[in-house]
Amino acid sequence: MWASTLAGGIARPWARRVAGLMLVALTITLFILNLRRTTERAGRAAERLDRLEISDSIHRQMLDAASRRPRSRDDLLDRLRDGGF
């Protein structure tokens, strides 16, 4: 019964046009929602990249400071005497 009612409704030209417009509206809505989700995901990836760059720069600074440190107590005393700190 429902099938014949649905088929009879779709047989009319204005009903087909309305169904087509509804499908277009649904497609555009889904596209916009997917676009929003994609931009949120890209924003999170950009934020993660920024945090990673900051972390890497801090790590490089630590390695640079460690490469300039005195190797032994004698080197430390020499630097203190020379006023290297």
C-alpha positions as CSV (number, residue, x, y, z in Angstrom):
1,M,0.0,0.0,0.0
2,W,2.7,2.5,0.9
3,A,4.7,1.5,-2.2
4,S,1.8,2.3,-4.5
5,T,1.2,5.6,-2.7
6,L,4.9,6.6,-2.9
7,A,5.0,5.5,-6.5
8,G,1.9,7.6,-7.3
9,G,3.4,10.6,-5.5
10,I,6.7,10.4,-7.4
11,A,4.9,10.0,-10.7
12,R,3.9,13.6,-10.6
13,P,6.3,16.1,-12.1
14,W,6.2,18.6,-9.3
15,A,6.8,15.8,-6.7
16,R,9.9,14.7,-8.6
17,R,11.1,18.3,-8.7
18,V,10.6,18.6,-4.9
19,A,12.4,15.3,-4.3
20,G,15.3,16.5,-6.5
21,L,15.6,19.8,-4.7
22,M,15.5,18.0,-1.3
23,L,18.3,15.7,-2.5
24,V,20.3,18.7,-3.6
25,A,19.7,20.5,-0.2
26,L,20.7,17.3,1.6
27,T,23.9,17.0,-0.5
28,I,24.9,20.6,0.2
29,T,24.2,20.2,3.9
30,L,26.3,17.1,4.2
31,F,29.1,18.8,2.2
32,I,29.2,21.8,4.5
33,L,29.2,19.6,7.6
34,N,32.1,17.5,6.2
35,L,34.0,20.7,5.2
36,R,33.6,22.0,8.8
37,R,34.9,18.7,10.2
38,T,37.9,18.8,7.8
39,T,38.8,22.3,8.8
40,E,38.7,21.4,12.5
41,R,41.0,18.5,11.8
42,A,43.4,20.7,9.9
43,G,43.4,23.3,12.7
44,R,44.3,20.6,15.2
45,A,47.1,19.3,13.0
46,A,48.5,22.9,12.6
47,E,48.3,23.4,16.4
48,R,50.1,20.1,16.9
49,L,52.8,21.2,14.4
50,D,53.3,24.5,16.3
51,R,53.7,22.7,19.6
52,L,56.2,20.3,18.0
53,E,58.3,23.1,16.6
54,I,58.4,24.9,20.0
55,S,59.4,21.6,21.6
56,D,62.1,21.0,19.0
57,S,63.5,24.5,19.4
58,I,63.7,24.1,23.2
59,H,65.4,20.7,22.7
60,R,67.9,22.3,20.3
61,Q,68.7,25.0,22.9
62,M,69.2,22.4,25.6
63,L,71.6,20.4,23.3
64,D,73.5,23.6,22.5
65,A,73.9,24.5,26.2
66,A,75.0,21.0,26.9
67,S,77.7,21.2,24.2
68,R,79.2,24.3,25.8
69,R,79.3,23.0,29.4
70,P,82.5,22.3,31.2
71,R,83.7,18.7,30.8
72,S,85.3,18.2,34.2
73,R,85.7,20.0,37.5
74,D,89.1,21.4,36.4
75,D,87.4,22.9,33.3
76,L,84.7,24.4,35.6
77,L,87.3,25.9,37.9
78,D,89.2,27.4,35.0
79,R,86.0,29.0,33.6
80,L,85.1,30.3,37.0
81,R,88.6,31.8,37.5
82,D,88.6,33.3,34.0
83,G,85.1,34.8,34.6
84,G,83.5,32.7,31.8
85,F,80.2,32.5,33.5
